[in-house]
C-alpha cells in the first residue's frame, strides 16, 4: 500500500535542518531553523512567562476541554491588543495551535468553497505556505516580491501582477519582518497595495509571526489595524512563538471579519474545520499570553524582554555590516542593516549557496535564507568571509 505514496511539498526549512543534522563536521553553523537565540546561543524562557506560569500552576483548577474555538477571553484580549478599536465581538475568533494551524483552517475553508478563490502569494515567501495550501488543495499563484540578487523589493511588479486577480480572490501577506527576506514594504507602498486590494475587491489575509521584532509590538500591529478598519472582509492569522518565546507551547489565533449576513455560516465552518483537524488547541501557552497581557506589571516586563530580543537582532545586523566594511571595504551585505527581524536572504546563486555549506560549513535554508538571530559575535567574521569567498569564485 505505502509504495503508492508520492512526493509531498516540503518546507525548505525542514530540509535545511535535516542537512545540518547529517553533516558530520564539528565546525558547522546552523542558520536554518527560525528561533531566537541570545548571545550565549540559548533560547531562554522569558521571565514574564515564568511568572505567568507560576500563577497558572497556583490558580488553575481544571484541565477540561475548552470550546473548539478555544478560550473566548484569550481571543478577546489578543484581538483587542492587535487590532485595537477595529476589533469587536462580531469577529470570528479561534485559539489555535500556533500560526500554522490558523493558516491551515483558512486554507481548508477557501478550498472547500464552491468557487475556489485564488490565493496570491508574495515570492519569495514563508516556506510553509505552499505545503499548507497544497495539502488543502487550495488554488494559489505567486507574485514577484523581492529580488534576492539585487537585495531589493520588486514592488511595482507585484502590483502589476495583482491586476490579474479577480474580485473575491485573497492576497496573503506578512505584517512585519518579512520571512524570508527581512524586507518590509514602506508606508507608501502599503497604502498603494491596500488601494489596489480595495479597488479590485481582493480580500487581505495577513499573517503575523514576528510582532515586536521590527519596531515594537504595538507599532508592528499597524498594518493589521489598517486592514481591520478598512476592509469589510479580512483574515488575520497569528503565532506568538517568537514574541513570547513560546515555541513548543504553540500559542496562536485566527480572526476572521465577515459581513454580518455571512458571520454565522463562516463561524460554523471554522468550528467544523477545527474539529476535523487539530480539534482542541493546547491551552497552556495561550493562558500564559492572556495572563501577561491582562497584568500591567507582567506586560511591562514582557515588553522589556521583547525589546532586548529586538535590539540584539538589530545589533547583530549592524555588526555584520561593519565587519564586512572593516575587513573588506565592501558593501555587499549593507542591505542587512536596512532590513528587519530574524531573517534575510543572502545574495547568492544556487551554486554559491551550495559552496557556502560544502566549503565553509554554513547551513542556510534553500534560497539563501539566514537566521540572523542564531549568530553569535564569534560567528560574524566566519559568515562574512565565507560569503566573500563564494562570491569571488
C-alpha positions, 0 to 999 in steps of 0.5 A: 500500500505505502509504495503508492505514496508520492512526493509531498511539498516540503518546507525548505526549512525542514530540509535545511535542518535535516542537512545540518543534522547529517553533516558530520563536521564539528565546525558547522553553523546552523542558520536554518531553523527560525528561533531566537537565540541570545548571545550565549546561543540559548533560547531562554524562557522569558521571565514574564512567562515564568511568572505567568506560569507560576500563577497558572500552576497556583490558580488553575483548577481544571484541565477540561476541554475548552470550546473548539474555538478555544478560550473566548477571553484569550481571543478577546484580549489578543484581538483587542491588543492587535487590532485595537478599536477595529476589533469587536465581538462580531469577529470570528475568533479561534485559539489555535495551535500556533500560526500554522494551524490558523493558516491551515483552517483558512486554507481548508475553508477557501478550498472547500468553497464552491468557487475556489478563490485564488490565493496570491502569494508574495515570492519569495515567501514563508516556506510553509505556505505552499505545503499548507495550501497544497495539502488543502488543495487550495488554488494559489499563484505567486507574485514577484516580491523581492529580488534576492540578487539585487537585495531589493523589493520588486514592488511595482511588479507585484502590483502589476501582477495583482491586476490579474486577480479577480474580485473575491480572490485573497492576497496573503501577506506578512505584517512585519519582518518579512520571512524570508527576506527581512524586507518590509514594504514602506508606508507608501507602498502599503497604502498603494497595495491596500488601494489596489486590494480595495479597488479590485475587491481582493480580500487581505489575509495577513499573517503575523509571526514576528510582532515586536521584532521590527519596531515594537509590538504595538507599532508592528500591529499597524498594518493589521489595524489598517486592514481591520478598519478598512476592509469589510472582509479580512483574515488575520492569522497569528503565532506568538512563538517568537514574541513570547518565546513560546515555541513548543507551547504553540500559542496562536489565533485566527480572526476572521471579519465577515459581513454580518449576513455571512458571520454565522455560516463562516463561524460554523465552518471554522468550528467544523474545520477545527474539529476535523483537524487539530480539534482542541488547541493546547491551552497552556501557552495561550493562558500564559499570553492572556495572563501577561497581557491582562497584568500591567506589571507582567506586560511591562516586563514582557515588553522589556524582554521583547525589546532586548530580543529586538535590539540584539537582532538589530545589533547583530545586523549592524555588526555584520555590516561593519565587519564586512566594511572593516575587513573588506571595504565592501558593501555587499551585505549593507542591505542587512542593516536596512532590513528587519527581524530574524531573517534575510536572504543572502545574495547568492546563486544556487551554486554559491549557496551550495559552496557556502555549506560544502566549503565553509560549513554554513547551513542556510535554508534553500534560497539563501535564507539566514537566521540572523538571530542564531549568530553569535559575535564569534560567528560574524567574521566566519559568515562574512568571509565565507560569503566573500569567498563564494562570491569571488569564485 
